Amino acid sequence: MASAETRCPECESDLDLDGYDLDEGETINCPECSVPLKVTSLDPLTVTTEED
């Protein structure tokens, strides 16, 4: 994986997810605003809000 950094689409917080074993389609919570985020791509790492 090239980079495990992305931004929360809800609060625009930088998400540094290095060290996390993520899978495409997995749901995580933003550590800043707690909104559920769906991993839509691993390279580059991309997340969307679950409502998208």
mmCIF file of the N, C-alpha and C atoms, coordinates in Angstrom:
data_MODEL
# 
_entry.id   MODEL 
# 
loop_
_atom_site.group_PDB 
_atom_site.id 
_atom_site.type_symbol 
_atom_site.label_atom_id 
_atom_site.label_alt_id 
_atom_site.label_comp_id 
_atom_site.label_asym_id 
_atom_site.label_entity_id 
_atom_site.label_seq_id 
_atom_site.pdbx_PDB_ins_code 
_atom_site.Cartn_x 
_atom_site.Cartn_y 
_atom_site.Cartn_z 
_atom_site.occupancy 
_atom_site.B_iso_or_equiv 
_atom_site.pdbx_formal_charge 
_atom_site.auth_seq_id 
_atom_site.auth_comp_id 
_atom_site.auth_asym_id 
_atom_site.auth_atom_id 
_atom_site.pdbx_PDB_model_num 
ATOM 1   N N  . MET A 1 1  ? 0.857   -1.175 0.000  1.00 0.00 ? 1  MET A N  1 
ATOM 2   C CA . MET A 1 1  ? 0.000   0.000  0.000  1.00 0.00 ? 1  MET A CA 1 
ATOM 3   C C  . MET A 1 1  ? 0.900   1.234  0.000  1.00 0.00 ? 1  MET A C  1 
ATOM 4   N N  . ALA A 1 2  ? 0.583   2.195  -0.855 1.00 0.00 ? 2  ALA A N  1 
ATOM 5   C CA . ALA A 1 2  ? 1.416   3.374  -1.000 1.00 0.00 ? 2  ALA A CA 1 
ATOM 6   C C  . ALA A 1 2  ? 1.329   4.281  0.227  1.00 0.00 ? 2  ALA A C  1 
ATOM 7   N N  . SER A 1 3  ? 0.118   4.608  0.643  1.00 0.00 ? 3  SER A N  1 
ATOM 8   C CA . SER A 1 3  ? -0.049  5.517  1.774  1.00 0.00 ? 3  SER A CA 1 
ATOM 9   C C  . SER A 1 3  ? -1.318  5.155  2.522  1.00 0.00 ? 3  SER A C  1 
ATOM 10  N N  . ALA A 1 4  ? -1.276  5.275  3.836  1.00 0.00 ? 4  ALA A N  1 
ATOM 11  C CA . ALA A 1 4  ? -2.463  5.002  4.644  1.00 0.00 ? 4  ALA A CA 1 
ATOM 12  C C  . ALA A 1 4  ? -2.956  6.301  5.270  1.00 0.00 ? 4  ALA A C  1 
ATOM 13  N N  . GLU A 1 5  ? -2.915  7.367  4.470  1.00 0.00 ? 5  GLU A N  1 
ATOM 14  C CA . GLU A 1 5  ? -3.400  8.657  4.936  1.00 0.00 ? 5  GLU A CA 1 
ATOM 15  C C  . GLU A 1 5  ? -4.507  9.144  4.010  1.00 0.00 ? 5  GLU A C  1 
ATOM 16  N N  . THR A 1 6  ? -5.538  9.684  4.599  1.00 0.00 ? 6  THR A N  1 
ATOM 17  C CA . THR A 1 6  ? -6.648  10.248 3.852  1.00 0.00 ? 6  THR A CA 1 
ATOM 18  C C  . THR A 1 6  ? -7.326  11.281 4.739  1.00 0.00 ? 6  THR A C  1 
ATOM 19  N N  . ARG A 1 7  ? -8.410  11.864 4.270  1.00 0.00 ? 7  ARG A N  1 
ATOM 20  C CA . ARG A 1 7  ? -9.160  12.844 5.059  1.00 0.00 ? 7  ARG A CA 1 
ATOM 21  C C  . ARG A 1 7  ? -10.577 12.355 5.284  1.00 0.00 ? 7  ARG A C  1 
ATOM 22  N N  . CYS A 1 8  ? -11.111 12.699 6.437  1.00 0.00 ? 8  CYS A N  1 
ATOM 23  C CA . CYS A 1 8  ? -12.513 12.410 6.724  1.00 0.00 ? 8  CYS A CA 1 
ATOM 24  C C  . CYS A 1 8  ? -13.368 13.332 5.855  1.00 0.00 ? 8  CYS A C  1 
ATOM 25  N N  . PRO A 1 9  ? -14.302 12.780 5.071  1.00 0.00 ? 9  PRO A N  1 
ATOM 26  C CA . PRO A 1 9  ? -15.146 13.628 4.231  1.00 0.00 ? 9  PRO A CA 1 
ATOM 27  C C  . PRO A 1 9  ? -16.145 14.462 5.032  1.00 0.00 ? 9  PRO A C  1 
ATOM 28  N N  . GLU A 1 10 ? -16.353 14.124 6.284  1.00 0.00 ? 10 GLU A N  1 
ATOM 29  C CA . GLU A 1 10 ? -17.312 14.841 7.133  1.00 0.00 ? 10 GLU A CA 1 
ATOM 30  C C  . GLU A 1 10 ? -16.667 16.038 7.830  1.00 0.00 ? 10 GLU A C  1 
ATOM 31  N N  . CYS A 1 11 ? -15.548 15.811 8.539  1.00 0.00 ? 11 CYS A N  1 
ATOM 32  C CA . CYS A 1 11 ? -14.938 16.886 9.332  1.00 0.00 ? 11 CYS A CA 1 
ATOM 33  C C  . CYS A 1 11 ? -13.614 17.383 8.753  1.00 0.00 ? 11 CYS A C  1 
ATOM 34  N N  . GLU A 1 12 ? -13.139 16.764 7.649  1.00 0.00 ? 12 GLU A N  1 
ATOM 35  C CA . GLU A 1 12 ? -11.891 17.152 6.979  1.00 0.00 ? 12 GLU A CA 1 
ATOM 36  C C  . GLU A 1 12 ? -10.634 16.908 7.814  1.00 0.00 ? 12 GLU A C  1 
ATOM 37  N N  . SER A 1 13 ? -10.752 16.090 8.840  1.00 0.00 ? 13 SER A N  1 
ATOM 38  C CA . SER A 1 13 ? -9.611  15.724 9.677  1.00 0.00 ? 13 SER A CA 1 
ATOM 39  C C  . SER A 1 13 ? -8.684  14.790 8.911  1.00 0.00 ? 13 SER A C  1 
ATOM 40  N N  . ASP A 1 14 ? -7.375  14.942 9.094  1.00 0.00 ? 14 ASP A N  1 
ATOM 41  C CA . ASP A 1 14 ? -6.423  13.999 8.508  1.00 0.00 ? 14 ASP A CA 1 
ATOM 42  C C  . ASP A 1 14 ? -6.532  12.677 9.258  1.00 0.00 ? 14 ASP A C  1 
ATOM 43  N N  . LEU A 1 15 ? -6.645  11.598 8.508  1.00 0.00 ? 15 LEU A N  1 
ATOM 44  C CA . LEU A 1 15 ? -6.702  10.262 9.103  1.00 0.00 ? 15 LEU A CA 1 
ATOM 45  C C  . LEU A 1 15 ? -5.411  9.538  8.761  1.00 0.00 ? 15 LEU A C  1 
ATOM 46  N N  . ASP A 1 16 ? -4.610  9.221  9.750  1.00 0.00 ? 16 ASP A N  1 
ATOM 47  C CA . ASP A 1 16 ? -3.385  8.461  9.550  1.00 0.00 ? 16 ASP A CA 1 
ATOM 48  C C  . ASP A 1 16 ? -3.672  7.040  10.011 1.00 0.00 ? 16 ASP A C  1 
ATOM 49  N N  . LEU A 1 17 ? -3.852  6.160  9.059  1.00 0.00 ? 17 LEU A N  1 
ATOM 50  C CA . LEU A 1 17 ? -4.267  4.788  9.373  1.00 0.00 ? 17 LEU A CA 1 
ATOM 51  C C  . LEU A 1 17 ? -3.141  3.787  9.150  1.00 0.00 ? 17 LEU A C  1 
ATOM 52  N N  . ASP A 1 18 ? -1.894  4.265  9.156  1.00 0.00 ? 18 ASP A N  1 
ATOM 53  C CA . ASP A 1 18 ? -0.749  3.348  9.067  1.00 0.00 ? 18 ASP A CA 1 
ATOM 54  C C  . ASP A 1 18 ? -0.815  2.348  10.210 1.00 0.00 ? 18 ASP A C  1 
ATOM 55  N N  . GLY A 1 19 ? -0.567  1.105  9.912  1.00 0.00 ? 19 GLY A N  1 
ATOM 56  C CA . GLY A 1 19 ? -0.562  0.078  10.945 1.00 0.00 ? 19 GLY A CA 1 
ATOM 57  C C  . GLY A 1 19 ? -1.903  -0.622 11.109 1.00 0.00 ? 19 GLY A C  1 
ATOM 58  N N  . TYR A 1 20 ? -2.945  -0.091 10.476 1.00 0.00 ? 20 TYR A N  1 
ATOM 59  C CA . TYR A 1 20 ? -4.253  -0.740 10.540 1.00 0.00 ? 20 TYR A CA 1 
ATOM 60  C C  . TYR A 1 20 ? -4.383  -1.702 9.370  1.00 0.00 ? 20 TYR A C  1 
ATOM 61  N N  . ASP A 1 21 ? -4.924  -2.874 9.624  1.00 0.00 ? 21 ASP A N  1 
ATOM 62  C CA . ASP A 1 21 ? -5.148  -3.866 8.574  1.00 0.00 ? 21 ASP A CA 1 
ATOM 63  C C  . ASP A 1 21 ? -6.553  -3.635 8.027  1.00 0.00 ? 21 ASP A C  1 
ATOM 64  N N  . LEU A 1 22 ? -6.645  -2.819 6.983  1.00 0.00 ? 22 LEU A N  1 
ATOM 65  C CA . LEU A 1 22 ? -7.941  -2.440 6.422  1.00 0.00 ? 22 LEU A CA 1 
ATOM 66  C C  . LEU A 1 22 ? -8.259  -3.271 5.190  1.00 0.00 ? 22 LEU A C  1 
ATOM 67  N N  . ASP A 1 23 ? -9.534  -3.509 4.983  1.00 0.00 ? 23 ASP A N  1 
ATOM 68  C CA . ASP A 1 23 ? -10.027 -4.188 3.791  1.00 0.00 ? 23 ASP A CA 1 
ATOM 69  C C  . ASP A 1 23 ? -11.009 -3.280 3.082  1.00 0.00 ? 23 ASP A C  1 
ATOM 70  N N  . GLU A 1 24 ? -11.037 -3.358 1.763  1.00 0.00 ? 24 GLU A N  1 
ATOM 71  C CA . GLU A 1 24 ? -12.015 -2.593 0.996  1.00 0.00 ? 24 GLU A CA 1 
ATOM 72  C C  . GLU A 1 24 ? -13.421 -3.022 1.421  1.00 0.00 ? 24 GLU A C  1 
ATOM 73  N N  . GLY A 1 25 ? -14.292 -2.055 1.659  1.00 0.00 ? 25 GLY A N  1 
ATOM 74  C CA . GLY A 1 25 ? -15.652 -2.334 2.106  1.00 0.00 ? 25 GLY A CA 1 
ATOM 75  C C  . GLY A 1 25 ? -15.800 -2.304 3.619  1.00 0.00 ? 25 GLY A C  1 
ATOM 76  N N  . GLU A 1 26 ? -14.692 -2.275 4.336  1.00 0.00 ? 26 GLU A N  1 
ATOM 77  C CA . GLU A 1 26 ? -14.718 -2.237 5.804  1.00 0.00 ? 26 GLU A CA 1 
ATOM 78  C C  . GLU A 1 26 ? -15.215 -0.872 6.283  1.00 0.00 ? 26 GLU A C  1 
ATOM 79  N N  . THR A 1 27 ? -15.859 -0.861 7.437  1.00 0.00 ? 27 THR A N  1 
ATOM 80  C CA . THR A 1 27 ? -16.327 0.379  8.042  1.00 0.00 ? 27 THR A CA 1 
ATOM 81  C C  . THR A 1 27 ? -15.474 0.699  9.265  1.00 0.00 ? 27 THR A C  1 
ATOM 82  N N  . ILE A 1 28 ? -15.014 1.945  9.327  1.00 0.00 ? 28 ILE A N  1 
ATOM 83  C CA . ILE A 1 28 ? -14.245 2.438  10.470 1.00 0.00 ? 28 ILE A CA 1 
ATOM 84  C C  . ILE A 1 28 ? -14.927 3.711  10.964 1.00 0.00 ? 28 ILE A C  1 
ATOM 85  N N  . ASN A 1 29 ? -14.585 4.169  12.154 1.00 0.00 ? 29 ASN A N  1 
ATOM 86  C CA . ASN A 1 29 ? -15.108 5.432  12.667 1.00 0.00 ? 29 ASN A CA 1 
ATOM 87  C C  . ASN A 1 29 ? -14.001 6.468  12.681 1.00 0.00 ? 29 ASN A C  1 
ATOM 88  N N  . CYS A 1 30 ? -14.341 7.685  12.285 1.00 0.00 ? 30 CYS A N  1 
ATOM 89  C CA . CYS A 1 30 ? -13.387 8.785  12.349 1.00 0.00 ? 30 CYS A CA 1 
ATOM 90  C C  . CYS A 1 30 ? -13.056 9.050  13.817 1.00 0.00 ? 30 CYS A C  1 
ATOM 91  N N  . PRO A 1 31 ? -11.769 9.117  14.162 1.00 0.00 ? 31 PRO A N  1 
ATOM 92  C CA . PRO A 1 31 ? -11.408 9.360  15.559 1.00 0.00 ? 31 PRO A CA 1 
ATOM 93  C C  . PRO A 1 31 ? -11.769 10.765 16.042 1.00 0.00 ? 31 PRO A C  1 
ATOM 94  N N  . GLU A 1 32 ? -11.981 11.707 15.132 1.00 0.00 ? 32 GLU A N  1 
ATOM 95  C CA . GLU A 1 32 ? -12.307 13.080 15.511 1.00 0.00 ? 32 GLU A CA 1 
ATOM 96  C C  . GLU A 1 32 ? -13.804 13.307 15.679 1.00 0.00 ? 32 GLU A C  1 
ATOM 97  N N  . CYS A 1 33 ? -14.606 12.895 14.677 1.00 0.00 ? 33 CYS A N  1 
ATOM 98  C CA . CYS A 1 33 ? -16.041 13.205 14.713 1.00 0.00 ? 33 CYS A CA 1 
ATOM 99  C C  . CYS A 1 33 ? -16.919 11.971 14.903 1.00 0.00 ? 33 CYS A C  1 
ATOM 100 N N  . SER A 1 34 ? -16.317 10.783 14.917 1.00 0.00 ? 34 SER A N  1 
ATOM 101 C CA . SER A 1 34 ? -16.992 9.500  15.153 1.00 0.00 ? 34 SER A CA 1 
ATOM 102 C C  . SER A 1 34 ? -17.963 9.069  14.059 1.00 0.00 ? 34 SER A C  1 
ATOM 103 N N  . VAL A 1 35 ? -17.965 9.757  12.915 1.00 0.00 ? 35 VAL A N  1 
ATOM 104 C CA . VAL A 1 35 ? -18.852 9.357  11.829 1.00 0.00 ? 35 VAL A CA 1 
ATOM 105 C C  . VAL A 1 35 ? -18.348 8.029  11.237 1.00 0.00 ? 35 VAL A C  1 
ATOM 106 N N  . PRO A 1 36 ? -19.258 7.104  10.914 1.00 0.00 ? 36 PRO A N  1 
ATOM 107 C CA . PRO A 1 36 ? -18.834 5.853  10.272 1.00 0.00 ? 36 PRO A CA 1 
ATOM 108 C C  . PRO A 1 36 ? -18.354 6.117  8.844  1.00 0.00 ? 36 PRO A C  1 
ATOM 109 N N  . LEU A 1 37 ? -17.205 5.555  8.506  1.00 0.00 ? 37 LEU A N  1 
ATOM 110 C CA . LEU A 1 37 ? -16.606 5.727  7.188  1.00 0.00 ? 37 LEU A CA 1 
ATOM 111 C C  . LEU A 1 37 ? -16.394 4.376  6.538  1.00 0.00 ? 37 LEU A C  1 
ATOM 112 N N  . LYS A 1 38 ? -16.704 4.292  5.255  1.00 0.00 ? 38 LYS A N  1 
ATOM 113 C CA . LYS A 1 38 ? -16.524 3.054  4.507  1.00 0.00 ? 38 LYS A CA 1 
ATOM 114 C C  . LYS A 1 38 ? -15.265 3.171  3.661  1.00 0.00 ? 38 LYS A C  1 
ATOM 115 N N  . VAL A 1 39 ? -14.381 2.171  3.744  1.00 0.00 ? 39 VAL A N  1 
ATOM 116 C CA . VAL A 1 39 ? -13.168 2.133  2.937  1.00 0.00 ? 39 VAL A CA 1 
ATOM 117 C C  . VAL A 1 39 ? -13.580 1.728  1.520  1.00 0.00 ? 39 VAL A C  1 
ATOM 118 N N  . THR A 1 40 ? -13.382 2.648  0.558  1.00 0.00 ? 40 THR A N  1 
ATOM 119 C CA . THR A 1 40 ? -13.787 2.365  -0.820 1.00 0.00 ? 40 THR A CA 1 
ATOM 120 C C  . THR A 1 40 ? -12.626 1.993  -1.719 1.00 0.00 ? 40 THR A C  1 
ATOM 121 N N  . SER A 1 41 ? -11.397 2.311  -1.294 1.00 0.00 ? 41 SER A N  1 
ATOM 122 C CA . SER A 1 41 ? -10.211 1.962  -2.068 1.00 0.00 ? 41 SER A CA 1 
ATOM 123 C C  . SER A 1 41 ? -9.025  1.863  -1.120 1.00 0.00 ? 41 SER A C  1 
ATOM 124 N N  . LEU A 1 42 ? -8.095  0.974  -1.434 1.00 0.00 ? 42 LEU A N  1 
ATOM 125 C CA . LEU A 1 42 ? -6.908  0.814  -0.598 1.00 0.00 ? 42 LEU A CA 1 
ATOM 126 C C  . LEU A 1 42 ? -5.683  1.507  -1.183 1.00 0.00 ? 42 LEU A C  1 
ATOM 127 N N  . ASP A 1 43 ? -5.628  1.704  -2.502 1.00 0.00 ? 43 ASP A N  1 
ATOM 128 C CA . ASP A 1 43 ? -4.467  2.342  -3.130 1.00 0.00 ? 43 ASP A CA 1 
ATOM 129 C C  . ASP A 1 43 ? -4.918  3.241  -4.260 1.00 0.00 ? 43 ASP A C  1 
ATOM 130 N N  . PRO A 1 44 ? -5.112  4.528  -4.002 1.00 0.00 ? 44 PRO A N  1 
ATOM 131 C CA . PRO A 1 44 ? -4.866  5.225  -2.743 1.00 0.00 ? 44 PRO A CA 1 
ATOM 132 C C  . PRO A 1 44 ? -5.998  4.978  -1.753 1.00 0.00 ? 44 PRO A C  1 
ATOM 133 N N  . LEU A 1 45 ? -5.701  5.137  -0.480 1.00 0.00 ? 45 LEU A N  1 
ATOM 134 C CA . LEU A 1 45 ? -6.712  4.942  0.556  1.00 0.00 ? 45 LEU A CA 1 
ATOM 135 C C  . LEU A 1 45 ? -7.788  6.010  0.406  1.00 0.00 ? 45 LEU A C  1 
ATOM 136 N N  . THR A 1 46 ? -9.031  5.562  0.254  1.00 0.00 ? 46 THR A N  1 
ATOM 137 C CA . THR A 1 46 ? -10.164 6.467  0.092  1.00 0.00 ? 46 THR A CA 1 
ATOM 138 C C  . THR A 1 46 ? -11.303 5.985  0.960  1.00 0.00 ? 46 THR A C  1 
ATOM 139 N N  . VAL A 1 47 ? -11.943 6.927  1.646  1.00 0.00 ? 47 VAL A N  1 
ATOM 140 C CA . VAL A 1 47 ? -13.111 6.594  2.477  1.00 0.00 ? 47 VAL A CA 1 
ATOM 141 C C  . VAL A 1 47 ? -14.262 7.518  2.114  1.00 0.00 ? 47 VAL A C  1 
ATOM 142 N N  . THR A 1 48 ? -15.489 7.036  2.320  1.00 0.00 ? 48 THR A N  1 
ATOM 143 C CA . THR A 1 48 ? -16.687 7.839  2.139  1.00 0.00 ? 48 THR A CA 1 
ATOM 144 C C  . THR A 1 48 ? -17.557 7.675  3.360  1.00 0.00 ? 48 THR A C  1 
ATOM 145 N N  . THR A 1 49 ? -18.478 8.607  3.552  1.00 0.00 ? 49 THR A N  1 
ATOM 146 C CA . THR A 1 49 ? -19.444 8.421  4.633  1.00 0.00 ? 49 THR A CA 1 
ATOM 147 C C  . THR A 1 49 ? -20.349 7.275  4.246  1.00 0.00 ? 49 THR A C  1 
ATOM 148 N N  . GLU A 1 50 ? -20.888 6.577  5.206  1.00 0.00 ? 50 GLU A N  1 
ATOM 149 C CA . GLU A 1 50 ? -21.726 5.410  4.917  1.00 0.00 ? 50 GLU A CA 1 
ATOM 150 C C  . GLU A 1 50 ? -22.964 5.776  4.113  1.00 0.00 ? 50 GLU A C  1 
ATOM 151 N N  . GLU A 1 51 ? -23.423 7.038  4.206  1.00 0.00 ? 51 GLU A N  1 
ATOM 152 C CA . GLU A 1 51 ? -24.623 7.442  3.487  1.00 0.00 ? 51 GLU A CA 1 
ATOM 153 C C  . GLU A 1 51 ? -24.369 7.553  1.986  1.00 0.00 ? 51 GLU A C  1 
ATOM 154 N N  . ASP A 1 52 ? -23.087 7.757  1.577  1.00 0.00 ? 52 ASP A N  1 
ATOM 155 C CA . ASP A 1 52 ? -22.759 7.924  0.156  1.00 0.00 ? 52 ASP A CA 1 
ATOM 156 C C  . ASP A 1 52 ? -22.939 6.655  -0.626 1.00 0.00 ? 52 ASP A C  1 
# 
